[in-house]
């Protein structure tokens, strides 16, 4: 740690006001964010990765349960159910979530002038494996017993009182939106071809929109994290990356979820991820006006290109104009030229389309300071991946780590060992303070926490 870890990085954050109705954000006519008072706001903050949906590579897991891209949150739930029963599993997950992020973390965010957190969650926070609402509660009434909504309620209230916006990110959709472990399943990718899963995703977003309608602290809804309905993993229910069919399916799903939310809330910002290439997203102002699109007319092999005409078939899944939207990229580039090209692409499309742009995840060591500079000077909204990692030293992947945290094997460790690992040792700070506890350490250095602080401080917004 450095001396500044125990001091405020800015004097103004102590007096930052809670989020009020006048702070509700909207995309203006030039593609920038403004609150209802007309003040321009650029979102700068962090992801709470590994909290509401665990990713084994970032947690205190070893053995088979610690394998990147081989162990998922579904494996965790199933293993705990089989070994200890559903009641014990729910208690263990509750303990993990209650300790991994606490009130003190939000105090630290405020101290550091973070103005936005992105919260990855997945459908099993709210739904049983059979897609029934947990406790029979869909969260559409003010009082709820559904643990997913209770967790989001708490996080939004903590953020709101500390003057921080929240982006809600569906990191794991029913059926899986990619073959990757990050969506809580592995090798399924069935959201795109199973109507039951699609309907469940739509109902989940509808419930979220109903519950948080007019909540100013809820800055944006990130519809699907990294929706890779392509053959990157050579699995079923997927199409070649960038093919007309893959792009069509992504746009069609976005359009469906957009319409479900807009039927409830006409004001909230809705976010769509291009992930790696902006050419995979349409001009939001266009509606497809070509002939009816059938699967047989869509190429499963040819590159869809970047035509962005309202008659191009890959945009055939788009039935309405998308208003008040923000497009998001995930930038893990390690070379300056590549990163600059993505920023230039965002700027050009913002100028042409008048939509907002956002970097939803990034880790760019060794060019991290330059990456912050380029995003800030061009008013690109951003959320760094990620806040904290337990049990590993992964350098710039997080701001805070506890590399020596006791690891467990979910298949062999005792229930008591797991309970301990999911307990108070996960807490980042001492009670009521922002003094690190339990062996947690800031990742100081020019590429890591220092660069993050410089990025947050830029412009004093």
C-alpha positions as CSV (number, residue, x, y, z in Angstrom):
1,X,0.0,0.0,0.0
2,X,1.0,3.6,-0.4
3,X,0.2,6.5,1.9
4,X,-2.7,7.7,-0.3
5,X,-4.5,4.4,0.3
6,X,-5.4,5.7,3.7
7,X,-6.4,9.2,2.6
8,X,-9.1,10.6,0.4
9,X,-8.0,11.0,-3.2
10,X,-10.3,14.1,-3.5
11,X,-11.8,16.4,-1.0
12,X,-15.1,16.8,-3.0
13,X,-16.2,13.2,-2.7
14,X,-17.0,13.5,1.0
15,X,-19.8,15.9,0.3
16,X,-21.1,14.3,-2.9
17,X,-24.9,14.3,-2.7
18,X,-27.0,11.2,-3.0
19,X,-28.6,10.4,-6.4
20,X,-31.9,12.2,-6.7
21,X,-34.6,12.2,-9.3
22,X,-33.0,15.2,-11.0
23,X,-29.9,13.0,-11.6
24,X,-31.7,10.6,-13.9
25,X,-29.6,10.1,-17.0
26,X,-30.5,10.3,-20.7
27,X,-28.6,10.2,-23.9
28,X,-28.6,13.7,-25.5
29,X,-29.0,14.6,-29.1
30,X,-25.2,14.3,-29.7
31,X,-24.6,11.0,-28.0
32,X,-23.5,12.2,-24.5
33,X,-25.1,11.6,-21.1
34,X,-26.9,14.3,-19.3
35,X,-29.0,14.5,-16.2
36,X,-32.4,16.2,-16.0
37,X,-30.7,19.4,-14.9
38,X,-28.8,19.4,-18.2
39,X,-25.4,18.6,-16.7
40,X,-23.2,16.4,-18.8
41,X,-22.1,13.2,-17.0
42,X,-19.4,10.7,-18.0
43,X,-19.6,7.4,-16.2
44,X,-16.4,6.2,-14.7
45,X,-16.2,3.2,-12.5
46,X,-15.8,-0.5,-11.7
47,X,-17.4,-3.9,-12.2
48,X,-18.4,-6.0,-9.2
49,X,-17.4,-9.2,-11.0
50,X,-17.5,-12.5,-9.1
51,X,-20.2,-11.2,-6.7
52,X,-23.7,-12.2,-7.8
53,X,-22.3,-14.7,-10.3
54,X,-19.0,-16.4,-9.4
55,X,-16.3,-17.0,-11.9
56,X,-13.9,-19.6,-10.6
57,X,-10.8,-18.0,-11.9
58,X,-11.4,-14.9,-9.7
59,X,-12.4,-16.7,-6.6
60,X,-10.9,-18.8,-3.8
61,X,-11.3,-22.1,-5.6
62,X,-8.8,-24.9,-6.4
63,X,-8.9,-28.3,-7.9
64,X,-11.6,-29.0,-10.4
65,X,-13.7,-26.2,-9.0
66,X,-11.0,-23.7,-9.8
67,X,-10.6,-24.3,-13.5
68,X,-11.1,-21.4,-15.8
69,X,-13.6,-22.2,-18.6
70,X,-14.2,-25.6,-17.0
71,X,-16.3,-24.8,-13.9
72,X,-19.4,-22.7,-13.9
73,X,-21.8,-21.2,-11.3
74,X,-24.2,-24.0,-12.3
75,X,-21.6,-26.5,-11.3
76,X,-21.2,-24.7,-7.9
77,X,-25.0,-24.8,-7.2
78,X,-25.4,-28.4,-8.3
79,X,-22.4,-29.6,-6.3
80,X,-23.5,-27.8,-3.1
81,X,-27.0,-29.2,-3.6
82,X,-25.8,-32.7,-4.1
83,X,-23.3,-32.6,-1.2
84,X,-25.2,-30.6,1.5
85,X,-28.8,-30.0,0.3
86,X,-30.6,-27.0,-1.1
87,X,-31.0,-25.2,2.3
88,X,-27.3,-25.4,3.1
89,X,-26.4,-24.3,-0.5
90,X,-28.7,-21.2,-0.2
91,X,-27.1,-20.3,3.2
92,X,-23.6,-20.7,1.8
93,X,-24.3,-18.5,-1.2
94,X,-26.0,-15.9,1.0
95,X,-22.9,-15.8,3.2
96,X,-20.6,-15.4,0.2
97,X,-22.6,-12.5,-1.3
98,X,-23.1,-10.8,2.0
99,X,-19.4,-10.7,2.7
100,X,-17.9,-10.3,-0.7
101,X,-19.4,-6.8,-1.1
102,X,-20.4,-4.7,2.0
103,X,-21.4,-1.2,2.9
104,X,-17.7,-0.4,3.4
105,X,-16.9,-1.1,-0.3
106,X,-19.4,1.6,-1.3
107,X,-17.8,4.0,1.1
108,X,-14.5,3.3,-0.7
109,X,-16.1,3.8,-4.1
110,X,-17.4,7.2,-2.9
111,X,-14.0,8.1,-1.5
112,X,-12.4,7.4,-4.8
113,X,-14.9,9.4,-6.7
114,X,-16.3,6.3,-8.6
115,X,-19.6,7.5,-10.0
116,X,-20.8,4.2,-11.5
117,X,-20.7,0.5,-10.7
118,X,-21.7,-2.3,-13.2
119,X,-23.3,-5.2,-11.4
120,X,-23.1,-8.6,-13.2
121,X,-25.9,-10.9,-12.2
122,X,-27.5,-14.1,-13.6
123,X,-30.9,-15.6,-13.9
124,X,-30.4,-18.0,-11.0
125,X,-30.3,-15.1,-8.6
126,X,-34.0,-14.8,-9.3
127,X,-35.2,-18.1,-10.8
128,X,-35.0,-21.7,-9.9
129,X,-33.4,-24.2,-12.3
130,X,-36.9,-24.9,-13.8
131,X,-37.3,-21.1,-14.4
132,X,-39.9,-20.7,-11.6
133,X,-39.5,-17.5,-9.6
134,X,-37.7,-18.1,-6.3
135,X,-40.2,-18.1,-3.4
136,X,-42.9,-17.6,-6.1
137,X,-42.0,-13.9,-6.2
138,X,-41.4,-12.0,-9.4
139,X,-40.3,-8.8,-7.7
140,X,-43.1,-6.7,-9.3
141,X,-44.6,-5.6,-6.0
142,X,-42.8,-3.3,-3.5
143,X,-42.4,-6.1,-1.0
144,X,-40.3,-9.1,-2.2
145,X,-38.8,-12.2,-0.7
146,X,-36.8,-13.0,-3.9
147,X,-33.1,-13.0,-3.0
148,X,-32.0,-11.6,-6.3
149,X,-34.2,-8.5,-6.0
150,X,-33.3,-8.1,-2.4
151,X,-29.6,-8.1,-3.3
152,X,-30.1,-5.5,-6.1
153,X,-32.3,-3.4,-3.8
154,X,-29.6,-3.3,-1.3
155,X,-26.8,-2.5,-3.9
156,X,-28.9,0.3,-5.6
157,X,-29.7,1.8,-2.2
158,X,-26.0,1.8,-1.2
159,X,-25.0,3.3,-4.5
160,X,-27.7,5.9,-4.4
161,X,-26.9,7.2,-0.9
162,X,-23.2,7.5,-2.0
163,X,-23.9,9.4,-5.2
164,X,-23.1,6.5,-7.5
165,X,-25.0,5.2,-10.5
166,X,-25.6,1.5,-11.2
167,X,-25.5,-0.4,-14.5
168,X,-27.4,-3.7,-14.3
169,X,-25.8,-6.4,-16.4
170,X,-27.4,-9.7,-17.3
171,X,-24.2,-11.7,-17.2
172,X,-25.9,-15.1,-17.4
173,X,-29.2,-15.5,-19.3
174,X,-31.5,-18.5,-19.1
175,X,-30.0,-21.2,-21.4
176,X,-26.7,-19.4,-21.7
177,X,-26.0,-16.6,-24.3
178,X,-22.6,-18.0,-25.1
179,X,-20.6,-21.2,-24.8
180,X,-18.4,-19.5,-22.2
181,X,-18.3,-20.2,-18.4
182,X,-18.9,-16.5,-17.7
183,X,-22.6,-16.8,-18.2
184,X,-22.9,-19.5,-15.5
185,X,-23.3,-22.4,-17.9
186,X,-20.8,-24.1,-20.3
187,X,-21.4,-25.3,-23.8
188,X,-25.1,-24.6,-23.9
189,X,-25.8,-21.4,-25.8
190,X,-29.5,-22.3,-25.9
191,X,-31.0,-18.8,-25.4
192,X,-31.1,-18.4,-29.1
193,X,-33.1,-21.5,-30.1
194,X,-35.3,-22.3,-27.1
195,X,-38.4,-20.2,-26.7
196,X,-38.8,-21.0,-23.1
197,X,-35.4,-19.6,-22.3
198,X,-36.1,-16.5,-24.4
199,X,-39.4,-15.9,-22.7
200,X,-37.8,-16.3,-19.2
201,X,-35.1,-13.7,-20.2
202,X,-37.9,-11.3,-21.3
203,X,-39.9,-11.8,-18.2
204,X,-36.8,-11.2,-16.0
205,X,-36.0,-7.9,-17.7
206,X,-39.7,-6.9,-17.5
207,X,-39.7,-7.5,-13.8
208,X,-36.5,-5.5,-13.3
209,X,-37.9,-2.7,-15.4
210,X,-41.1,-2.6,-13.3
211,X,-39.3,-2.7,-10.0
212,X,-36.8,0.0,-10.8
213,X,-38.9,2.3,-13.0
214,X,-38.0,5.9,-12.4
215,X,-35.1,4.8,-10.1
216,X,-32.5,7.5,-11.0
217,X,-29.6,5.5,-9.7
218,X,-30.3,2.8,-12.2
219,X,-28.4,4.4,-15.0
220,X,-28.7,1.7,-17.7
221,X,-29.7,-1.9,-18.4
222,X,-27.0,-4.0,-20.1
223,X,-29.3,-6.5,-21.9
224,X,-26.8,-9.4,-22.4
225,X,-23.2,-9.8,-21.5
226,X,-21.0,-11.0,-24.4
227,X,-23.8,-12.6,-26.4
228,X,-21.6,-14.9,-28.5
229,X,-24.1,-16.9,-30.5
230,X,-21.3,-18.1,-32.8
231,X,-19.1,-21.1,-33.3
232,X,-16.1,-19.8,-31.3
233,X,-16.4,-23.0,-29.2
234,X,-17.6,-25.2,-32.1
235,X,-20.8,-26.1,-30.2
236,X,-24.4,-26.5,-31.1
237,X,-26.9,-23.6,-31.5
238,X,-24.2,-21.3,-32.8
239,X,-23.2,-19.7,-36.1
240,X,-19.9,-18.4,-37.5
241,X,-18.8,-15.1,-35.9
242,X,-20.0,-12.1,-37.9
243,X,-22.2,-14.2,-40.2
244,X,-25.6,-12.8,-41.2
245,X,-27.3,-15.4,-39.1
246,X,-25.2,-14.7,-36.0
247,X,-25.7,-10.9,-36.3
248,X,-29.4,-11.3,-37.1
249,X,-30.0,-13.5,-33.9
250,X,-28.2,-11.0,-31.7
251,X,-30.1,-8.0,-33.1
252,X,-33.4,-9.9,-32.9
253,X,-32.9,-10.7,-29.2
254,X,-31.8,-7.2,-28.4
255,X,-34.9,-5.9,-30.2
256,X,-37.2,-8.2,-28.2
257,X,-35.7,-7.3,-24.9
258,X,-35.7,-3.6,-25.8
259,X,-39.4,-3.7,-26.5
260,X,-40.2,-5.6,-23.3
261,X,-38.4,-2.9,-21.3
262,X,-39.8,0.0,-23.3
263,X,-43.4,-1.2,-22.7
264,X,-42.7,-0.5,-19.0
265,X,-40.1,2.3,-18.9
266,X,-39.7,4.8,-21.7
267,X,-36.8,6.7,-20.1
268,X,-34.1,4.3,-18.9
269,X,-31.0,3.9,-20.9
270,X,-30.8,0.5,-22.6
271,X,-27.4,-0.9,-23.4
272,X,-26.4,-3.3,-26.2
273,X,-23.0,-4.9,-26.4
274,X,-21.1,-5.2,-29.6
275,X,-18.4,-7.0,-27.6
276,X,-15.4,-7.0,-29.9
277,X,-16.6,-5.3,-33.1
278,X,-19.0,-2.4,-33.5
279,X,-19.9,-3.5,-37.0
280,X,-22.0,-6.2,-35.4
281,X,-24.5,-3.5,-34.2
282,X,-27.0,-1.6,-36.4
283,X,-27.6,2.1,-36.7
284,X,-30.2,2.4,-33.8
285,X,-32.2,4.9,-35.9
286,X,-33.0,2.5,-38.7
287,X,-35.7,-0.1,-39.0
288,X,-35.3,-3.0,-41.3
289,X,-37.4,-2.3,-44.4
290,X,-36.3,-5.1,-46.7
291,X,-38.2,-8.3,-47.6
292,X,-39.2,-10.6,-44.8
293,X,-36.2,-12.4,-43.3
294,X,-36.2,-16.2,-43.2
295,X,-33.4,-18.4,-41.8
296,X,-32.9,-20.0,-45.2
297,X,-32.0,-16.6,-46.8
298,X,-29.4,-15.9,-44.1
299,X,-25.8,-17.0,-44.7
300,X,-24.3,-19.2,-42.0
301,X,-20.8,-18.8,-43.4
302,X,-20.4,-15.5,-45.1
303,X,-19.3,-12.4,-43.2
304,X,-22.2,-10.0,-42.7
305,X,-20.0,-6.9,-43.3
306,X,-20.8,-3.5,-42.0
307,X,-23.4,-2.3,-44.5
308,X,-25.8,-0.7,-42.0
309,X,-28.5,-0.1,-44.5
310,X,-32.1,-0.6,-43.5
311,X,-32.4,-3.2,-46.2
312,X,-29.5,-5.4,-45.1
313,X,-30.8,-8.8,-44.0
314,X,-28.6,-9.0,-40.8
315,X,-30.7,-6.1,-39.4
316,X,-33.9,-8.0,-40.2
317,X,-34.4,-8.7,-36.5
318,X,-34.8,-5.0,-35.7
319,X,-38.4,-3.9,-35.7
320,X,-38.3,-0.5,-34.0
321,X,-36.1,2.5,-33.6
322,X,-33.9,2.2,-30.5
323,X,-34.1,5.4,-28.5
324,X,-32.0,6.4,-25.6
325,X,-29.5,3.6,-26.0
326,X,-25.8,3.2,-25.3
327,X,-23.6,0.8,-27.2
328,X,-20.8,-1.0,-25.3
329,X,-17.5,-2.6,-26.1
330,X,-15.2,-4.9,-24.1
331,X,-11.7,-3.9,-24.8
332,X,-8.9,-6.3,-23.7
333,X,-6.4,-4.9,-26.3
334,X,-2.8,-4.8,-25.2
335,X,-1.5,-2.7,-28.1
336,X,-1.9,1.1,-28.4
337,X,-2.9,1.0,-32.1
338,X,-5.6,-1.5,-31.7
339,X,-7.1,0.3,-28.7
340,X,-7.0,3.6,-30.5
341,X,-8.8,2.1,-33.6
342,X,-11.7,1.0,-31.3
343,X,-12.0,4.5,-29.8
344,X,-11.9,6.1,-33.2
345,X,-14.7,3.8,-34.3
346,X,-16.8,4.7,-31.3
347,X,-16.3,8.4,-32.0
348,X,-17.2,8.1,-35.6
349,X,-20.4,6.2,-34.9
350,X,-21.4,8.5,-32.1
351,X,-21.0,11.4,-34.5
352,X,-23.1,9.6,-37.1
353,X,-25.7,7.9,-35.0
354,X,-25.9,10.2,-32.0
355,X,-25.8,7.3,-29.5
356,X,-23.7,7.0,-26.4
357,X,-20.7,4.7,-26.1
358,X,-19.3,2.7,-23.2
359,X,-16.4,0.4,-22.5
360,X,-18.1,-2.1,-20.2
361,X,-15.0,-4.2,-19.4
362,X,-11.3,-3.7,-20.0
363,X,-7.8,-4.7,-18.8
364,X,-5.1,-3.3,-20.9
365,X,-1.8,-3.7,-19.1
366,X,0.8,-2.5,-20.3
367,X,-1.0,0.4,-21.9
368,X,-3.6,1.0,-19.1
369,X,-2.8,4.7,-18.5
370,X,-3.1,5.5,-22.2
371,X,-6.4,3.6,-22.3
372,X,-7.9,5.7,-19.5
373,X,-6.6,8.8,-21.3
374,X,-8.1,7.9,-24.6
375,X,-11.5,7.1,-23.1
376,X,-11.6,10.2,-20.9
377,X,-10.5,12.7,-23.5
378,X,-13.1,11.4,-25.9
379,X,-15.8,11.1,-23.2
380,X,-16.3,7.4,-23.5
381,X,-18.1,6.0,-20.5
382,X,-16.3,3.1,-18.8
383,X,-16.3,0.4,-16.1
384,X,-13.0,-1.4,-15.3
385,X,-13.0,-5.2,-14.9
386,X,-12.8,-5.9,-12.0
387,X,-13.0,-4.7,-8.4
388,X,-11.5,-7.6,-6.4
389,X,-10.1,-11.1,-6.7
390,X,-9.6,-13.7,-4.0
391,X,-7.0,-16.5,-3.9
392,X,-4.8,-15.4,-6.8
393,X,-2.5,-12.6,-7.9
394,X,-3.7,-11.6,-11.3
395,X,-2.0,-8.2,-11.6
396,X,-4.1,-5.5,-13.3
397,X,-7.2,-7.6,-13.6
398,X,-8.4,-6.2,-10.3
399,X,-7.9,-3.2,-8.1
400,X,-7.8,-5.2,-4.8
401,X,-6.6,-8.7,-4.3
402,X,-6.0,-11.2,-1.6
403,X,-3.6,-13.7,-3.2
404,X,-3.1,-15.7,0.0
405,X,-6.8,-16.2,0.6
406,X,-7.5,-19.8,1.7
407,X,-8.7,-21.8,-1.3
408,X,-11.3,-24.5,-1.2
409,X,-12.3,-27.4,-3.5
410,X,-16.1,-27.4,-3.8
411,X,-16.1,-31.1,-4.5
412,X,-14.0,-32.2,-1.6
413,X,-13.8,-29.5,1.1
414,X,-16.0,-29.9,4.1
415,X,-19.1,-27.8,4.5
416,X,-17.4,-26.0,7.4
417,X,-14.4,-25.2,5.3
418,X,-16.6,-23.8,2.6
419,X,-18.6,-21.8,5.2
420,X,-15.4,-20.3,6.5
421,X,-14.1,-19.4,3.0
422,X,-17.5,-17.8,2.2
423,X,-17.5,-15.9,5.5
424,X,-16.1,-12.7,7.0
425,X,-12.6,-13.2,5.5
426,X,-14.1,-12.1,2.2
427,X,-14.8,-8.6,3.6
428,X,-12.5,-6.0,2.0
429,X,-12.4,-3.5,4.8
430,X,-12.6,-3.2,8.6
431,X,-16.1,-2.5,9.9
432,X,-17.1,1.2,9.4
433,X,-13.8,2.1,7.7
434,X,-12.0,1.9,4.4
435,X,-8.9,0.3,6.0
436,X,-8.2,-3.0,4.3
437,X,-8.8,-6.1,6.4
438,X,-8.2,-9.8,6.2
439,X,-5.1,-9.6,4.0
440,X,-6.7,-7.6,1.2
441,X,-4.3,-5.4,-0.6
442,X,-4.6,-2.6,-3.2
443,X,-2.9,-3.3,-6.5
444,X,-0.7,-0.2,-6.4
445,X,1.4,0.7,-9.4
446,X,1.4,2.9,-12.5
447,X,-0.7,0.4,-14.5
448,X,-3.2,-0.6,-11.8
449,X,-4.7,1.4,-8.9
450,X,-2.8,4.6,-9.7
451,X,-4.0,4.5,-13.3
452,X,-7.5,3.9,-12.2
453,X,-7.4,6.8,-9.8
454,X,-6.0,9.1,-12.5
455,X,-8.8,8.0,-14.8
456,X,-11.5,8.6,-12.2
457,X,-10.0,12.0,-11.3
458,X,-9.9,13.2,-14.9
459,X,-12.1,16.3,-15.2
460,X,-13.3,16.1,-11.6
461,X,-16.8,15.0,-12.6
